[in-house]
C-alpha cells in the first residue's frame, strides 16, 4: 500500500509530495524546496523514514514546481521524468524566476518522457500517467488506482481550478482535463499543487467552476 507525505514550500506555497511504500522506495514529485531549511526538511523526512528515492517526477514545470529539481537529482542521484511538452518551461524557469525575484538552479534534463497510458513503477507501487493539459501544455497527473488517490499538479484545487491565463495555457484543454478527472470515483483523494487535499466527489458537488 502506498503512502504519501506532503510539504508546502517556497514563496508560492507549492505542495511537494513523496510517495512511498513498504519496500522503502519512494518518488519525489514536484520538489519546490528552495530555502536551505526547506531542503533540509525534505532530506530529514526521507532519512528518518529510511526511504530510498528512485525517481524525480514533475506534473508540470512552472517555476514553483521545479525549484528543487536540481537539489533532489543531485542529492539522491535520481533521474527526472516528465512530459516532453514541458521542456521549454523547464528550461526557461531560471529566467522566469528572476522576474519573481527568485533564484533557480537549472533543472537537470529528463531521462525519460511520460505520456498518457504510461506507468511509473517503484517498489510495490504503480502510478498511472494521465495527460491533463490546459494549465500547462504538457501537464500530467499520477494516479495510484490501487490506493485510490491522484496527484494532479495545478489542474484542480479544493474549490478551485488551475489558471488558464498564462501564455502557454489553454482554457478548452483545461476543462477537458477537469471533465476527465470528474469521472474518477467520488472517494478518490486528490492531492493538488497548492492548498489542502480534497476528493473528486467533493469537487463535483462544491466546486463552482465545475457546475
N, C-alpha and C positions, 0 to 999 in steps of 0.2 A: 504493500500500500504506500502510495506517495504522500509525502507531507510537503508543506510549503511554508517558508518563512519570508516575511516581507519587511522591508526597511524603507523609510522615507528620507531621501537625500536631496542635497543641493538647494540653491535658492528657488528652484522651480517646484520644490516639494514633490519630486518624482518617486514613484514606487519601484524599488528593485526587488527581485524575487530570487530566492534559492529554492529549487525543487530537489528533493532528495528522498531516498527510501532506505529500507533496512540493509541494503547492500553496502551503504556508506558512500556510494557515488552520488554526485549531485551536478546540476547545471545551474549556471548563473544567468539570469535573464534581465536584460536592460540595466546594466550596472550604472547607476547615476552617482556613485560615490565620487566626491570631488575634493572636499577638505580632508586633511590628514586624519582627523578624528573619525570621519565617515569611512574612510578606507580601513582604519583600524577596527571599527565596529563590525564591518563585514568579515574581515580577516579573523577576528576573535570568535565570531559565531561559528565560522567554518571549523576553526581549530577546536573549540570547546565541544562541538557536536561530532568531532572526529570524522569529518566528511572529506571526500576526495573529489574536487571539481574535475570534470572531464570535458565539459563543453561551455562555451560562451555563446549566448543566443541574443539576437535583437529582434523585437517585434517590429520596430522601425527605427530610423536613425536620425530623428530630431535631436537637437543638441542635448537636451536634458536626459536622454536615454542612452547616450554614448559617452558621457563624461568619464566613466570608469572603465571603458573598454580596454585601454592600454594597461591600466593597473591590473585588472583581472588576468588579462592574457600574459603579462609578464610575471605576475606573482605565481600563477599556477600552471603556466606553460600549456594553456588550452587553446584549441582552435576556435575561430569565430565562424558562426553560421547565420545567414540572413537571406532575405530575398534580393535578387540582383538589381531590381529597380530602386533599391535604397542606396546603392553605391554612390551616386552623386551627392546625396545628402550627407552620407558618412564622410566623404572626402572634403566637403565644404564646411563641416562642423567647426573646425578651428577658426575659420574666418567669420562664420556666423556668430560664434561665441564671443568674439571680440566686440561685436555690436551690442552685446548684452553686458559687456564688462567682465566676461568670464573667460579665463584661460583654459584651453582644452588641449590636451596632448593628442596628437593624431592617432586615430584608431588603427590597429593592425588591419591588414586586408583579410577578407574572409577566405577560408579554405574550401568552404562548401556553400553552395547556394540552395536555398529551400523554396519549395513552391507547393501549391495545392496538392494534397494527397500524399506528400512525403511524411515520413515518420522519424522522429528523433528518439533513439533508444539509448538508455543508460541504465545500469543496474537491472532492476526488475520492472522498470517503468517505460512506458511508451507514450510519447506526446505526438498527437496527430496535428499536422500543419494545415491550417485553413488560410486561404488567400483572401484578405479582407481589406482591399484598398479603399481610398477615399480621403481619410485624414492625411495619409501619405501615399505615394504611388505604389509602394511595394509592401504595405503593411500586412503582417501575418499574425495569426493567433495560434496559441499552443493549447490543445485540448487534451486533457487526461480523461479519456472516456471511462476507464475502469474506476476512477476515483471521482468522477462527476464534477470536475472543475475545468475552467478555461482561463487562460491569461490573455487578455485582449489588447494590451497596449493602450492607445488613446482612441480606440474606436468607440467604446462605450464606457460611461461612468455611472455611478449611482445618481439617478435622476438627471442625467446629462448625456451628451454625446460629444464626440470629437469635433474640433474646429474644422471647418472646410473653407476658410477664407485665406489660407496660405497659397502662394503661387503654385505649389505643386499638389494642392488638394483638389478634390473633385466631389461636389455635393451629391451628384447622382450615384457615383460609385459608393460613397459612404452609406447612403440609405439602402442600397442593395446589400451591403455588408451587414448593416444592422438588421435588416429583414432576415437574413440568413441566421444570425445569432439568435433571433427570437424564435427560431424553430427548435432550439435546443430544449431539453427538459426544464420544467419550471424550477426544479430544485437544483439545477446546475449552478454552482458557485462561480461568480465572475470576479476575477482579480484584475483591476484596472491599473492604468499607468499613473493615475493620480486619485487620491481620495480613498474612501473605505470600500471594502468588498461589498458585493451585492449578489442577487440571484436573477436568473433570467425571468422567473415569474414575477418578482417584484418590479422589475423594469417594464415588463409588459403591462402591468397594472398601473404603475405610478409615474412612469417617465412620460412627460407631456410631449416630448419630441417624437415619441413612437406611437402616438394615438392616431 
